[in-house]
Amino acid sequence: MLKTINPDAFLETEDGRVWTPERNAEAWQRAYSALESVLKDGEVSRVVVVCGLQGAGKSTWIDVRPNDEGVIYFDAALPAAKHRKPLIDIARRYGATIEAVWIRVPLNLALERNKRREPDKIVPEESILSVAARFEEPSTDEGFLRVIVVN
């Protein structure tokens, strides 16, 4: 069973990750469709949205979680409530619980980790700075059952 949905995975090609605005929009649509698919099939009853700066360690945090057949992790920066709302709406439509995990790290650490990524996976620094400037702490007021902050 699928453990994680990450829109970046839909940007992968045989030559590595390729980003364009059009490919990015398509990647997000494919990620939403993948979430709907696992929820519709009844494979998943709990969605965990893992958000935070690029380079915060979201994917690493997910990788060390034990496999739980009823859980899917959605791995993306998702800086504002408006970016998380479509995921909450999809989960609710299928009766799944939805939780948030915010991987909170200092900006300088996220920037340093980003520099150590494989070349095709490095996020432009201005993108990380933009996410940091716009980041809104996730809250139960958005519709999450609970919010966990990981420092």
Backbone torsions as a table, in degrees:
resi	resn	phi	psi	omega
1	MET	NA	145.9	176.7
2	LEU	-62.5	130.9	179.3
3	LYS	-99.5	-34.4	-173.0
4	THR	-136.0	140.9	168.8
5	ILE	-115.6	124.3	178.2
6	ASN	-133.9	118.6	-179.0
7	PRO	-53.7	-31.4	179.5
8	ASP	-60.1	-28.8	-180.0
9	ALA	-61.7	-27.2	-179.8
10	PHE	-82.4	-0.9	175.4
11	LEU	-95.7	-5.5	-176.9
12	GLU	-72.2	140.5	174.2
13	THR	-130.7	177.6	176.4
14	GLU	-60.9	-25.2	-178.9
15	ASP	-98.8	12.9	-178.3
16	GLY	106.5	-172.3	-177.7
17	ARG	-76.4	129.9	179.6
18	VAL	-123.6	121.9	-177.6
19	TRP	-112.6	129.2	166.5
20	THR	-140.1	160.7	177.8
21	PRO	-56.2	-39.8	-179.1
22	GLU	-67.9	-45.1	178.6
23	ARG	-63.8	-37.0	179.3
24	ASN	-64.1	-45.9	178.3
25	ALA	-59.8	-42.5	178.2
26	GLU	-65.4	-39.2	179.7
27	ALA	-60.9	-42.5	178.7
28	TRP	-65.3	-41.0	177.7
29	GLN	-62.9	-40.8	178.4
30	ARG	-66.2	-36.6	177.8
31	ALA	-66.0	-44.5	176.6
32	TYR	-60.9	-41.9	178.8
33	SER	-64.0	-39.7	178.2
34	ALA	-62.8	-41.0	177.9
35	LEU	-64.2	-46.9	178.2
36	GLU	-58.2	-40.6	-177.8
37	SER	-62.0	-47.3	-178.7
38	VAL	-70.6	-30.0	177.4
39	LEU	-74.2	-41.0	179.7
40	LYS	-63.4	-39.1	-179.4
41	ASP	-72.6	-8.9	179.0
42	GLY	78.3	8.9	179.4
43	GLU	-69.4	-25.9	-171.3
44	VAL	-128.9	138.1	175.0
45	SER	-122.8	-3.3	-179.3
46	ARG	-139.0	127.0	178.0
47	VAL	-109.7	129.5	176.3
48	VAL	-115.7	113.5	179.0
49	VAL	-88.4	117.1	-179.6
50	VAL	-106.5	112.0	-173.5
51	CYS	-124.5	165.5	179.4
52	GLY	148.7	177.5	-179.2
53	LEU	-58.6	151.8	170.9
54	GLN	-63.7	131.4	-177.0
55	GLY	89.9	3.0	-179.5
56	ALA	-71.9	-28.9	-177.1
57	GLY	112.7	22.1	-178.7
58	LYS	-60.1	-51.2	-177.8
59	SER	-64.0	-38.8	178.6
60	THR	-64.1	-42.9	178.9
61	TRP	-60.8	-43.8	179.5
62	ILE	-64.3	-42.3	-176.6
63	ASP	-58.6	-29.5	-178.3
64	VAL	-91.5	-0.7	176.1
65	ARG	-73.6	141.9	174.6
66	PRO	-66.0	150.3	177.5
67	ASN	-68.7	130.5	176.7
68	ASP	-132.1	113.0	-173.0
69	GLU	-59.3	-21.5	-178.1
70	GLY	-95.0	8.0	-173.8
71	VAL	-122.1	139.0	170.6
72	ILE	-124.7	136.4	176.7
73	TYR	-100.6	134.2	174.5
74	PHE	-109.4	115.6	-169.1
75	ASP	-109.3	106.0	179.5
76	ALA	-164.6	160.5	-178.4
77	ALA	-60.8	-50.7	176.3
78	LEU	44.9	66.0	-171.0
79	PRO	-69.3	-24.3	-175.0
80	ALA	-130.9	161.6	179.0
81	ALA	-54.9	-37.8	-179.2
82	LYS	-64.5	-27.1	177.3
83	HIS	-79.1	-27.7	-179.6
84	ARG	-87.3	-22.1	-176.0
85	LYS	-55.9	-44.2	179.7
86	PRO	-58.1	-34.7	178.8
87	LEU	-69.2	-40.6	177.3
88	ILE	-63.2	-43.3	179.7
89	ASP	-62.5	-42.8	179.5
90	ILE	-63.8	-46.9	-179.8
91	ALA	-59.8	-44.9	-179.6
92	ARG	-62.7	-40.3	-179.4
93	ARG	-57.1	-31.2	-178.0
94	TYR	-105.7	9.5	175.9
95	GLY	72.6	19.5	179.3
96	ALA	-88.1	148.5	171.5
97	THR	-77.4	152.3	180.0
98	ILE	-136.6	132.0	-179.1
99	GLU	-127.1	161.7	176.3
100	ALA	-121.2	142.2	169.6
101	VAL	-123.9	122.0	178.1
102	TRP	-103.4	115.2	175.6
103	ILE	-87.9	102.5	-173.4
104	ARG	-101.2	115.1	176.7
105	VAL	-132.3	156.8	175.7
106	PRO	-63.6	147.2	-179.1
107	LEU	-54.7	-43.1	-177.7
108	ASN	-62.3	-34.0	178.4
109	LEU	-69.4	-42.8	178.3
110	ALA	-61.7	-41.8	178.9
111	LEU	-63.7	-41.6	-179.9
112	GLU	-66.1	-44.2	179.0
113	ARG	-62.5	-39.6	179.7
114	ASN	-59.2	-40.5	-179.8
115	LYS	-63.2	-24.3	-177.9
116	ARG	-89.6	1.1	179.3
117	ARG	-74.2	164.5	172.4
118	GLU	-59.7	146.3	-174.2
119	PRO	-51.1	-41.4	-177.2
120	ASP	-77.1	-6.6	-179.3
121	LYS	-108.2	-0.1	177.2
122	ILE	-70.2	130.2	178.5
123	VAL	-90.5	135.0	176.7
124	PRO	-54.2	135.0	-177.7
125	GLU	-55.0	-38.6	-179.6
126	GLU	-62.7	-28.6	177.0
127	SER	-69.2	-41.8	178.7
128	ILE	-65.9	-42.5	178.2
129	LEU	-62.3	-37.6	178.7
130	SER	-65.1	-45.2	178.5
131	VAL	-62.6	-43.0	-179.9
132	ALA	-60.8	-40.8	-177.9
133	ALA	-69.5	-30.2	-175.6
134	ARG	-99.7	-3.9	-170.5
135	PHE	-65.4	128.7	175.2
136	GLU	-112.6	127.6	179.2
137	GLU	-58.1	128.8	178.1
138	PRO	-64.3	151.1	-175.4
139	SER	-145.8	156.5	176.5
140	THR	-65.9	-21.2	177.3
141	ASP	-62.0	-22.9	178.2
142	GLU	-75.5	-21.2	-177.4
143	GLY	123.9	0.9	176.8
144	PHE	-73.8	140.9	175.9
145	LEU	-63.5	-41.8	176.0
146	ARG	-154.7	161.0	178.3
147	VAL	-128.1	128.1	177.2
148	ILE	-113.0	134.0	176.5
149	VAL	-107.2	125.2	178.6
150	VAL	-111.7	119.9	179.5
151	ASN	-97.8	NA	NA
